Amino acid sequence: MSHPLPDPLPIGSLALTLKRTDPRNAGLAVEILAHVGAAPEWRIEDGYRVRRIDGQPIPSSITPSACRT
């Protein structure tokens, strides 16, 4: 039986990334830092600011300087 995920994911939660557009990003263990919501200009329906738990950079990510905030 599956359990629904909270919406949004709580800050500090651990998660695995999905493939989406770059297969290098699939299956990375990350910590949720912030929920940023939708970013239509990047085709993101529900975005999060995350960091890898192993300290390595995310191969393909949108940086804050690339987003309008």
Backbone as a chain_set.jsonl record, in Angstrom:
{"seq": "MSHPLPDPLPIGSLALTLKRTDPRNAGLAVEILAHVGAAPEWRIEDGYRVRRIDGQPIPSSITPSACRT", "coords": {"N": [[0.836, -1.172, 0.0], [0.629, 2.172, -0.906], [1.655, 5.331, 0.428], [0.427, 8.644, 0.629], [2.404, 11.484, -0.308], [3.461, 14.288, 1.684], [2.369, 17.626, 0.973], [3.701, 20.694, 0.49], [6.886, 18.872, 0.313], [8.446, 18.406, 3.468], [10.84, 20.717, 4.842], [14.184, 19.702, 5.218], [13.676, 17.056, 4.764], [14.614, 13.911, 3.266], [15.149, 12.889, -0.077], [14.812, 11.252, -3.291], [15.999, 12.097, -6.491], [14.359, 12.553, -9.687], [14.538, 11.437, -13.12], [13.687, 13.235, -15.241], [14.617, 15.743, -17.449], [17.366, 15.388, -17.692], [19.333, 12.62, -17.637], [21.519, 12.274, -15.947], [20.8, 13.268, -13.538], [19.187, 11.457, -12.287], [18.053, 9.585, -9.533], [19.555, 10.732, -7.409], [20.454, 11.226, -4.042], [19.026, 13.595, -2.031], [18.704, 16.493, 0.119], [15.907, 18.314, 1.151], [15.789, 21.745, 0.916], [14.242, 24.032, 0.501], [10.938, 24.904, -0.56], [10.045, 25.967, -3.683], [8.028, 26.155, -5.488], [6.073, 26.521, -8.514], [7.778, 26.966, -11.639], [7.246, 28.077, -14.44], [8.728, 28.997, -16.675], [10.861, 27.288, -16.767], [9.668, 24.901, -17.112], [8.869, 23.608, -14.784], [6.812, 22.13, -12.515], [6.513, 21.888, -9.742], [8.781, 23.008, -7.835], [11.845, 22.566, -5.951], [14.42, 23.663, -3.755], [17.403, 22.066, -3.368], [20.04, 20.004, -1.937], [22.695, 17.772, -2.565], [23.18, 14.913, -0.539], [25.67, 13.819, -0.344], [27.393, 15.863, -0.746], [28.37, 16.486, -3.266], [28.214, 18.306, -6.422], [25.107, 18.887, -8.174], [24.616, 17.39, -11.266], [23.166, 18.668, -13.4], [21.567, 21.484, -12.955], [19.342, 24.129, -12.012], [20.444, 27.234, -11.232], [20.219, 29.757, -8.628], [20.879, 32.261, -9.79], [20.049, 31.928, -12.362], [17.36, 32.058, -12.243], [14.433, 34.05, -12.018], [13.864, 35.955, -9.221]], "CA": [[0.0, 0.0, 0.0], [1.431, 3.392, -0.95], [1.206, 6.426, 1.281], [0.577, 9.925, -0.071], [3.467, 12.366, 0.171], [2.968, 15.593, 2.112], [2.473, 18.634, -0.079], [4.977, 20.3, -0.112], [7.758, 18.054, 1.146], [8.973, 19.198, 4.582], [12.248, 21.129, 4.853], [15.009, 18.733, 5.92], [13.369, 15.695, 4.289], [15.5, 13.307, 2.277], [14.395, 12.454, -1.255], [15.568, 10.841, -4.472], [15.616, 12.875, -7.661], [13.849, 11.844, -10.854], [15.308, 11.658, -14.346], [13.198, 14.416, -15.934], [15.249, 16.013, -18.741], [18.782, 15.01, -17.71], [19.481, 11.337, -16.955], [22.573, 12.331, -14.925], [20.196, 13.669, -12.271], [18.302, 10.398, -11.784], [18.414, 8.791, -8.369], [20.463, 11.376, -6.465], [19.903, 11.43, -2.705], [19.103, 15.025, -1.74], [17.981, 17.056, 1.254], [15.031, 19.422, 0.762], [16.156, 22.983, 1.593], [13.137, 24.986, 0.393], [9.944, 24.674, -1.608], [9.989, 27.198, -4.477], [6.801, 26.143, -6.271], [6.122, 26.418, -9.974], [8.659, 27.815, -12.444], [6.819, 27.737, -15.798], [9.764, 29.276, -17.672], [11.759, 26.126, -16.788], [8.779, 23.739, -17.201], [8.86, 22.955, -13.479], [5.489, 22.258, -11.914], [6.624, 21.996, -8.292], [10.227, 23.006, -7.633], [12.468, 22.571, -4.632], [15.855, 23.918, -3.647], [17.937, 20.859, -2.732], [21.487, 19.749, -2.002], [23.028, 16.347, -2.467], [23.636, 14.584, 0.811], [27.085, 13.452, -0.392], [28.174, 17.08, -0.907], [28.771, 16.696, -4.652], [27.28, 19.151, -7.16], [24.097, 18.238, -9.002], [25.151, 17.516, -12.628], [22.424, 19.609, -14.223], [20.617, 22.127, -12.063], [19.049, 25.55, -12.234], [21.016, 27.989, -10.124], [19.435, 30.941, -8.323], [21.158, 33.356, -10.721], [19.339, 31.655, -13.61], [15.928, 32.21, -11.983], [13.953, 35.37, -11.586], [13.293, 35.88, -7.884]], "C": [[0.885, 1.24, 0.0], [0.804, 4.462, -0.055], [1.383, 7.731, 0.534], [1.711, 10.749, 0.538], [2.857, 13.67, 0.655], [3.19, 16.614, 1.005], [2.599, 20.001, 0.56], [5.773, 19.408, 0.842], [8.352, 18.918, 2.253], [10.464, 19.524, 4.412], [13.029, 20.116, 5.701], [14.737, 17.292, 5.53], [14.446, 15.219, 3.332], [14.638, 12.783, 1.143], [15.36, 11.96, -2.314], [15.073, 11.656, -5.652], [15.127, 11.962, -8.775], [14.694, 12.196, -12.066], [14.96, 12.992, -14.998], [13.952, 14.612, -17.248], [16.713, 15.593, -18.818], [18.977, 13.71, -16.941], [20.58, 11.328, -15.895], [22.001, 12.687, -13.558], [19.347, 12.577, -11.639], [18.882, 9.714, -10.556], [19.414, 9.405, -7.417], [19.757, 11.529, -5.118], [20.126, 12.891, -2.321], [18.342, 15.358, -0.465], [17.16, 18.232, 0.742], [15.41, 20.64, 1.592], [15.017, 23.99, 1.594], [12.193, 24.552, -0.709], [9.819, 25.989, -2.369], [8.772, 27.252, -5.392], [7.04, 26.049, -7.771], [7.113, 27.406, -10.581], [8.351, 27.51, -13.907], [7.885, 27.982, -16.857], [10.778, 28.145, -17.789], [10.975, 24.825, -16.908], [8.804, 22.91, -15.917], [7.51, 23.217, -12.836], [5.559, 22.492, -10.412], [8.091, 21.881, -7.917], [10.66, 23.068, -6.18], [13.92, 22.999, -4.764], [16.405, 22.75, -2.839], [19.46, 20.884, -2.739], [21.698, 18.263, -1.851], [23.558, 16.05, -1.081], [25.096, 14.155, 0.836], [27.99, 14.665, -0.631], [28.617, 17.387, -2.327], [27.779, 17.632, -5.351], [26.259, 18.305, -7.93], [24.522, 18.452, -10.448], [24.464, 18.578, -13.467], [21.366, 20.241, -13.347], [20.418, 23.573, -12.457], [19.557, 26.301, -11.022], [20.163, 29.221, -9.845], [19.673, 32.111, -9.283], [20.445, 33.167, -12.054], [17.829, 31.84, -13.467], [15.607, 33.654, -11.631], [13.339, 35.21, -10.212], [12.909, 37.235, -7.392]], "O": [[1.796, 1.348, 0.821], [-0.404, 4.483, 0.177], [2.398, 7.916, -0.137], [1.942, 10.711, 1.746], [1.85, 14.121, 0.11], [4.106, 16.47, 0.195], [1.619, 20.449, 1.155], [5.403, 19.212, 1.999], [8.728, 20.061, 1.995], [11.238, 18.711, 3.906], [12.577, 19.723, 6.777], [15.484, 16.395, 5.92], [15.106, 16.02, 2.671], [13.531, 12.291, 1.367], [16.563, 12.212, -2.25], [13.872, 11.883, -5.8], [15.433, 10.771, -8.809], [15.475, 13.147, -12.033], [15.851, 13.794, -15.277], [13.927, 13.717, -18.093], [17.249, 15.457, -19.918], [18.809, 13.687, -15.721], [20.577, 10.458, -15.025], [22.638, 12.44, -12.534], [18.832, 12.771, -10.538], [20.047, 9.315, -10.54], [20.073, 8.675, -6.675], [18.591, 11.919, -5.067], [21.26, 13.369, -2.287], [17.463, 14.615, -0.029], [17.665, 19.057, -0.019], [15.366, 20.595, 2.821], [14.837, 24.723, 2.566], [12.602, 23.908, -1.676], [9.517, 27.021, -1.769], [8.508, 28.285, -6.008], [8.074, 25.56, -8.226], [7.266, 28.53, -10.103], [9.095, 26.774, -14.555], [7.946, 27.248, -17.843], [11.482, 28.046, -18.794], [11.563, 23.748, -16.814], [8.765, 21.68, -15.954], [7.11, 24.364, -12.637], [4.736, 23.227, -9.866], [8.593, 20.778, -7.704], [9.938, 23.553, -5.309], [14.568, 22.724, -5.774], [15.922, 22.475, -1.74], [20.083, 21.674, -3.448], [20.984, 17.583, -1.113], [24.302, 16.848, -0.511], [25.711, 14.122, 1.902], [29.21, 14.522, -0.711], [29.187, 18.451, -2.573], [26.63, 17.742, -4.923], [26.525, 17.157, -8.285], [24.77, 19.593, -10.839], [25.136, 19.321, -14.183], [20.365, 19.6, -13.027], [21.242, 24.159, -13.159], [19.137, 26.025, -9.899], [19.453, 29.687, -10.735], [18.747, 32.876, -9.556], [20.254, 34.129, -12.798], [17.1, 31.785, -14.458], [16.409, 34.367, -11.029], [12.404, 34.429, -10.035], [12.407, 37.367, -6.275]]}, "num_chains": 1, "name": "protein.A"}
